[in-house]
Amino acid sequence: MQPSTSRVNLTLDDYLVLLNVAVQAGDKKWQKEITRKLERIARFEAAKA
């Protein structure tokens, strides 16, 4: 049996909430990952403008 996969679309607010959770948890690796994603989102939005 194959595991089902689905794609989840997160909003900017979702990433900010996750970043806050990562900071509260003290998880530096997770913070860095979320920060990189936020930077990619910012560059994408700037390119659209």
TILUMMI-58041 format. One record per residue: residue in one letter; residue number from 1; x, y, z of N, C-alpha, C in turn. Coordinates in steps of 0.05 Angstrom, whole numbers, plus 32768, in hexadecimal, padded with zeros to 4 digits. Each point is the difference from the previous one (the first is absolute). Layout:
<r><resn>a</resn><resi>NUM</resi><n_xx>X</n_xx><n_yy>Y</n_yy><n_zz>Z</n_zz><ca_xx>X</ca_xx><ca_yy>Y</ca_yy><ca_zz>Z</ca_zz><c_xx>X</c_xx><c_yy>Y</c_yy><c_zz>Z</c_zz></r>
...
END
This chain:
<r><resn>m</resn><resi>1</resi><n_xx>8011</n_xx><n_yy>7FE9</n_yy><n_zz>8000</n_zz><ca_xx>7FEF</ca_xx><ca_yy>8017</ca_yy><ca_zz>8000</ca_zz><c_xx>8012</c_xx><c_yy>8019</c_yy><c_zz>8000</c_zz></r>
<r><resn>q</resn><resi>2</resi><n_xx>7FFA</n_xx><n_yy>8013</n_yy><n_zz>7FEE</n_zz><ca_xx>8010</ca_xx><ca_yy>8018</ca_yy><ca_zz>7FFD</ca_zz><c_xx>7FF5</c_xx><c_yy>8015</c_yy><c_zz>8014</c_zz></r>
<r><resn>p</resn><resi>3</resi><n_xx>8013</n_xx><n_yy>800E</n_yy><n_zz>800D</n_zz><ca_xx>7FF7</ca_xx><ca_yy>8016</ca_yy><ca_zz>8012</ca_zz><c_xx>7FF5</c_xx><c_yy>8017</c_yy><c_zz>7FEF</c_zz></r>
<r><resn>s</resn><resi>4</resi><n_xx>7FEB</n_xx><n_yy>800D</n_yy><n_zz>800A</n_zz><ca_xx>7FF5</ca_xx><ca_yy>8016</ca_yy><ca_zz>7FF1</ca_zz><c_xx>8010</c_xx><c_yy>8019</c_yy><c_zz>8005</c_zz></r>
<r><resn>t</resn><resi>5</resi><n_xx>8003</n_xx><n_yy>8010</n_yy><n_zz>7FED</n_zz><ca_xx>800E</ca_xx><ca_yy>8019</ca_yy><ca_zz>8003</ca_zz><c_xx>7FEE</c_xx><c_yy>8017</c_yy><c_zz>7FF7</c_zz></r>
<r><resn>s</resn><resi>6</resi><n_xx>8003</n_xx><n_yy>8016</n_yy><n_zz>800D</n_zz><ca_xx>7FF1</ca_xx><ca_yy>8018</ca_yy><ca_zz>7FF8</ca_zz><c_xx>8012</c_xx><c_yy>8018</c_yy><c_zz>8004</c_zz></r>
<r><resn>r</resn><resi>7</resi><n_xx>7FF9</n_xx><n_yy>8015</n_yy><n_zz>7FF2</n_zz><ca_xx>800F</ca_xx><ca_yy>8019</ca_yy><ca_zz>8001</ca_zz><c_xx>7FF1</c_xx><c_yy>8013</c_yy><c_zz>8011</c_zz></r>
<r><resn>v</resn><resi>8</resi><n_xx>800E</n_xx><n_yy>800E</n_yy><n_zz>8011</n_zz><ca_xx>7FF4</ca_xx><ca_yy>8014</ca_yy><ca_zz>8012</ca_zz><c_xx>800B</c_xx><c_yy>801B</c_yy><c_zz>7FF9</c_zz></r>
<r><resn>n</resn><resi>9</resi><n_xx>7FEF</n_xx><n_yy>8013</n_yy><n_zz>7FFD</n_zz><ca_xx>8008</ca_xx><ca_yy>801C</ca_yy><ca_zz>7FFA</ca_zz><c_xx>7FFE</c_xx><c_yy>8010</c_yy><c_zz>801A</c_zz></r>
<r><resn>l</resn><resi>10</resi><n_xx>8016</n_xx><n_yy>800B</n_yy><n_zz>8009</n_zz><ca_xx>8000</ca_xx><ca_yy>8010</ca_yy><ca_zz>8018</ca_zz><c_xx>8002</c_xx><c_yy>801E</c_yy><c_zz>7FF8</c_zz></r>
<r><resn>t</resn><resi>11</resi><n_xx>7FF3</n_xx><n_yy>8010</n_yy><n_zz>8010</n_zz><ca_xx>8000</ca_xx><ca_yy>801D</ca_yy><ca_zz>7FFB</ca_zz><c_xx>8018</c_xx><c_yy>800C</c_yy><c_zz>8010</c_zz></r>
<r><resn>l</resn><resi>12</resi><n_xx>8005</n_xx><n_yy>8019</n_yy><n_zz>7FFA</n_zz><ca_xx>8015</ca_xx><ca_yy>800F</ca_yy><ca_zz>800E</ca_zz><c_xx>7FFA</c_xx><c_yy>7FFF</c_yy><c_zz>801E</c_zz></r>
<r><resn>d</resn><resi>13</resi><n_xx>7FE8</n_xx><n_yy>8005</n_yy><n_zz>8008</n_zz><ca_xx>7FF8</ca_xx><ca_yy>7FFF</ca_yy><ca_zz>801C</ca_zz><c_xx>8006</c_xx><c_yy>7FE5</c_yy><c_zz>800D</c_zz></r>
<r><resn>d</resn><resi>14</resi><n_xx>7FFB</n_xx><n_yy>7FEA</n_yy><n_zz>7FF1</n_zz><ca_xx>8006</ca_xx><ca_yy>7FE5</ca_yy><ca_zz>800A</ca_zz><c_xx>801E</c_xx><c_yy>7FFD</c_yy><c_zz>8006</c_zz></r>
<r><resn>y</resn><resi>15</resi><n_xx>8011</n_xx><n_yy>800A</n_yy><n_zz>7FEE</n_zz><ca_xx>801D</ca_xx><ca_yy>7FFE</ca_yy><ca_zz>8004</ca_zz><c_xx>8008</c_xx><c_yy>8011</c_yy><c_zz>8018</c_zz></r>
<r><resn>l</resn><resi>16</resi><n_xx>7FF4</n_xx><n_yy>8017</n_yy><n_zz>8004</n_zz><ca_xx>8007</ca_xx><ca_yy>8011</ca_yy><ca_zz>8017</ca_zz><c_xx>7FF8</c_xx><c_yy>7FF2</c_yy><c_zz>801A</c_zz></r>
<r><resn>v</resn><resi>17</resi><n_xx>7FE9</n_xx><n_yy>7FF3</n_yy><n_zz>8000</n_zz><ca_xx>7FF8</ca_xx><ca_yy>7FF1</ca_yy><ca_zz>8018</ca_zz><c_xx>8014</c_xx><c_yy>7FE9</c_yy><c_zz>8005</c_zz></r>
<r><resn>l</resn><resi>18</resi><n_xx>8007</n_xx><n_yy>7FF2</n_yy><n_zz>7FEB</n_zz><ca_xx>8014</ca_xx><ca_yy>7FEA</ca_yy><ca_zz>8003</ca_zz><c_xx>801A</c_xx><c_yy>800A</c_yy><c_zz>800A</c_zz></r>
<r><resn>l</resn><resi>19</resi><n_xx>8009</n_xx><n_yy>8017</n_yy><n_zz>7FF6</n_zz><ca_xx>8019</ca_xx><ca_yy>800C</ca_yy><ca_zz>8009</ca_zz><c_xx>7FFE</c_xx><c_yy>8007</c_yy><c_zz>801E</c_zz></r>
<r><resn>n</resn><resi>20</resi><n_xx>7FEA</n_xx><n_yy>800A</n_yy><n_zz>8008</n_zz><ca_xx>7FFC</ca_xx><ca_yy>8007</ca_yy><ca_zz>801D</ca_zz><c_xx>8002</c_xx><c_yy>7FE6</c_yy><c_zz>8011</c_zz></r>
<r><resn>v</resn><resi>21</resi><n_xx>7FF4</n_xx><n_yy>7FEB</n_yy><n_zz>7FF6</n_zz><ca_xx>8001</ca_xx><ca_yy>7FE6</ca_yy><ca_zz>800F</ca_zz><c_xx>801D</c_xx><c_yy>7FF6</c_yy><c_zz>8001</c_zz></r>
<r><resn>a</resn><resi>22</resi><n_xx>800E</n_xx><n_yy>8002</n_yy><n_zz>7FEA</n_zz><ca_xx>801C</ca_xx><ca_yy>7FF7</ca_yy><ca_zz>7FFF</ca_zz><c_xx>8011</c_xx><c_yy>8010</c_yy><c_zz>8013</c_zz></r>
<r><resn>v</resn><resi>23</resi><n_xx>7FFB</n_xx><n_yy>801A</n_yy><n_zz>8002</n_zz><ca_xx>8010</ca_xx><ca_yy>8011</ca_yy><ca_zz>8012</ca_zz><c_xx>7FFA</c_xx><c_yy>7FF8</c_yy><c_zz>801D</c_zz></r>
<r><resn>q</resn><resi>24</resi><n_xx>7FE6</n_xx><n_yy>7FFD</n_yy><n_zz>8006</n_zz><ca_xx>7FF8</ca_xx><ca_yy>7FF8</ca_yy><ca_zz>801B</ca_zz><c_xx>800C</c_xx><c_yy>7FE5</c_yy><c_zz>8008</c_zz></r>
<r><resn>a</resn><resi>25</resi><n_xx>8002</n_xx><n_yy>7FEE</n_yy><n_zz>7FEC</n_zz><ca_xx>800B</ca_xx><ca_yy>7FE5</ca_yy><ca_zz>8005</ca_zz><c_xx>801F</c_xx><c_yy>8001</c_yy><c_zz>8001</c_zz></r>
<r><resn>g</resn><resi>26</resi><n_xx>800C</n_xx><n_yy>8016</n_yy><n_zz>7FF7</n_zz><ca_xx>801D</ca_xx><ca_yy>8001</ca_yy><ca_zz>7FFF</ca_zz><c_xx>800C</c_xx><c_yy>7FEF</c_yy><c_zz>7FEA</c_zz></r>
<r><resn>d</resn><resi>27</resi><n_xx>7FF1</n_xx><n_yy>7FFA</n_yy><n_zz>7FEC</n_zz><ca_xx>8009</ca_xx><ca_yy>7FEF</ca_yy><ca_zz>7FEA</ca_zz><c_xx>800D</c_xx><c_yy>8011</c_yy><c_zz>7FEA</c_zz></r>
<r><resn>k</resn><resi>28</resi><n_xx>801A</n_xx><n_yy>8004</n_yy><n_zz>8002</n_zz><ca_xx>800F</ca_xx><ca_yy>8011</ca_yy><ca_zz>7FED</ca_zz><c_xx>7FFF</c_xx><c_yy>7FF6</c_yy><c_zz>7FE4</c_zz></r>
<r><resn>k</resn><resi>29</resi><n_xx>8002</n_xx><n_yy>7FE6</n_yy><n_zz>7FFC</n_zz><ca_xx>7FFF</ca_xx><ca_yy>7FF5</ca_yy><ca_zz>7FE5</ca_zz><c_xx>7FE5</c_xx><c_yy>8006</c_yy><c_zz>7FF3</c_zz></r>
<r><resn>w</resn><resi>30</resi><n_xx>7FEB</n_xx><n_yy>7FFC</n_yy><n_zz>800E</n_zz><ca_xx>7FE5</ca_xx><ca_yy>8005</ca_yy><ca_zz>7FF6</ca_zz><c_xx>7FFC</c_xx><c_yy>801E</c_yy><c_zz>7FFA</c_zz></r>
<r><resn>q</resn><resi>31</resi><n_xx>800A</n_xx><n_yy>8011</n_yy><n_zz>8012</n_zz><ca_xx>7FFF</ca_xx><ca_yy>801D</ca_yy><ca_zz>7FFC</ca_zz><c_xx>800D</c_xx><c_yy>8008</c_yy><c_zz>7FE6</c_zz></r>
<r><resn>k</resn><resi>32</resi><n_xx>8018</n_xx><n_yy>7FF4</n_yy><n_zz>7FFB</n_zz><ca_xx>800F</ca_xx><ca_yy>8007</ca_yy><ca_zz>7FE8</ca_zz><c_xx>7FF1</c_xx><c_yy>7FF7</c_yy><c_zz>7FE7</c_zz></r>
<r><resn>e</resn><resi>33</resi><n_xx>7FF4</n_xx><n_yy>7FE8</n_yy><n_zz>8001</n_zz><ca_xx>7FF1</ca_xx><ca_yy>7FF5</ca_yy><ca_zz>7FE9</ca_zz><c_xx>7FE8</c_xx><c_yy>8012</c_yy><c_zz>7FFA</c_zz></r>
<r><resn>i</resn><resi>34</resi><n_xx>7FF1</n_xx><n_yy>8009</n_yy><n_zz>8015</n_zz><ca_xx>7FE9</ca_xx><ca_yy>8011</ca_yy><ca_zz>7FFC</ca_zz><c_xx>8009</c_xx><c_yy>801B</c_yy><c_zz>7FF5</c_zz></r>
<r><resn>t</resn><resi>35</resi><n_xx>8015</n_xx><n_yy>800B</n_yy><n_zz>800B</n_zz><ca_xx>800A</ca_xx><ca_yy>801A</ca_yy><ca_zz>7FF8</ca_zz><c_xx>8008</c_xx><c_yy>7FFF</c_yy><c_zz>7FE2</c_zz></r>
<r><resn>r</resn><resi>36</resi><n_xx>800D</n_xx><n_yy>7FEB</n_yy><n_zz>7FF8</n_zz><ca_xx>8007</ca_xx><ca_yy>7FFD</ca_yy><ca_zz>7FE3</ca_zz><c_xx>7FE7</c_xx><c_yy>8000</c_yy><c_zz>7FEF</c_zz></r>
<r><resn>k</resn><resi>37</resi><n_xx>7FEC</n_xx><n_yy>7FF2</n_yy><n_zz>8009</n_zz><ca_xx>7FE7</ca_xx><ca_yy>7FFF</ca_yy><ca_zz>7FF0</ca_zz><c_xx>7FF3</c_xx><c_yy>801C</c_yy><c_zz>7FFF</c_zz></r>
<r><resn>l</resn><resi>38</resi><n_xx>8000</n_xx><n_yy>800E</n_yy><n_zz>8016</n_zz><ca_xx>7FF5</ca_xx><ca_yy>801B</ca_yy><ca_zz>8000</ca_zz><c_xx>8010</c_xx><c_yy>8013</c_yy><c_zz>7FED</c_zz></r>
<r><resn>e</resn><resi>39</resi><n_xx>801A</n_xx><n_yy>7FFC</n_yy><n_zz>7FFF</n_zz><ca_xx>8010</ca_xx><ca_yy>8010</ca_yy><ca_zz>7FEE</ca_zz><c_xx>7FF9</c_xx><c_yy>7FFA</c_yy><c_zz>7FE3</c_zz></r>
<r><resn>r</resn><resi>40</resi><n_xx>7FFC</n_xx><n_yy>7FE6</n_yy><n_zz>7FFA</n_zz><ca_xx>7FF8</ca_xx><ca_yy>7FF8</ca_yy><ca_zz>7FE5</ca_zz><c_xx>7FE5</c_xx><c_yy>800C</c_yy><c_zz>7FF8</c_zz></r>
<r><resn>i</resn><resi>41</resi><n_xx>7FED</n_xx><n_yy>8000</n_yy><n_zz>8013</n_zz><ca_xx>7FE6</ca_xx><ca_yy>800C</ca_yy><ca_zz>7FFC</ca_zz><c_xx>8003</c_xx><c_yy>801E</c_yy><c_zz>7FFA</c_zz></r>
<r><resn>a</resn><resi>42</resi><n_xx>8010</n_xx><n_yy>800E</n_yy><n_zz>8010</n_zz><ca_xx>8005</ca_xx><ca_yy>801C</ca_yy><ca_zz>7FFC</ca_zz><c_xx>800B</c_xx><c_yy>8006</c_yy><c_zz>7FE5</c_zz></r>
<r><resn>r</resn><resi>43</resi><n_xx>8014</n_xx><n_yy>7FF0</n_yy><n_zz>7FF7</n_zz><ca_xx>800C</ca_xx><ca_yy>8005</ca_yy><ca_zz>7FE6</ca_zz><c_xx>7FEC</c_xx><c_yy>7FFB</c_yy><c_zz>7FEA</c_zz></r>
<r><resn>f</resn><resi>44</resi><n_xx>7FEF</n_xx><n_yy>7FEC</n_yy><n_zz>8003</n_zz><ca_xx>7FEC</ca_xx><ca_yy>7FF9</ca_yy><ca_zz>7FEC</ca_zz><c_xx>7FEC</c_xx><c_yy>8018</c_yy><c_zz>7FFE</c_zz></r>
<r><resn>e</resn><resi>45</resi><n_xx>7FF7</n_xx><n_yy>8009</n_yy><n_zz>8017</n_zz><ca_xx>7FED</ca_xx><ca_yy>8016</ca_yy><ca_zz>8000</ca_zz><c_xx>800C</c_xx><c_yy>801A</c_yy><c_zz>7FF4</c_zz></r>
<r><resn>a</resn><resi>46</resi><n_xx>8019</n_xx><n_yy>8005</n_yy><n_zz>8006</n_zz><ca_xx>800E</ca_xx><ca_yy>8018</ca_yy><ca_zz>7FF5</ca_zz><c_xx>8002</c_xx><c_yy>7FFE</c_yy><c_zz>7FE2</c_zz></r>
<r><resn>a</resn><resi>47</resi><n_xx>8005</n_xx><n_yy>7FE8</n_yy><n_zz>7FF6</n_zz><ca_xx>8003</ca_xx><ca_yy>7FFC</ca_yy><ca_zz>7FE3</ca_zz><c_xx>7FE5</c_xx><c_yy>8004</c_yy><c_zz>7FF2</c_zz></r>
<r><resn>k</resn><resi>48</resi><n_xx>7FEA</n_xx><n_yy>7FF9</n_yy><n_zz>800D</n_zz><ca_xx>7FE5</ca_xx><ca_yy>8004</ca_yy><ca_zz>7FF5</ca_zz><c_xx>7FF9</c_xx><c_yy>801D</c_yy><c_zz>7FFD</c_zz></r>
<r><resn>a</resn><resi>49</resi><n_xx>800B</n_xx><n_yy>8011</n_yy><n_zz>8012</n_zz><ca_xx>7FF8</ca_xx><ca_yy>801C</ca_yy><ca_zz>8001</ca_zz><c_xx>800D</c_xx><c_yy>8010</c_yy><c_zz>7FEA</c_zz></r>
END
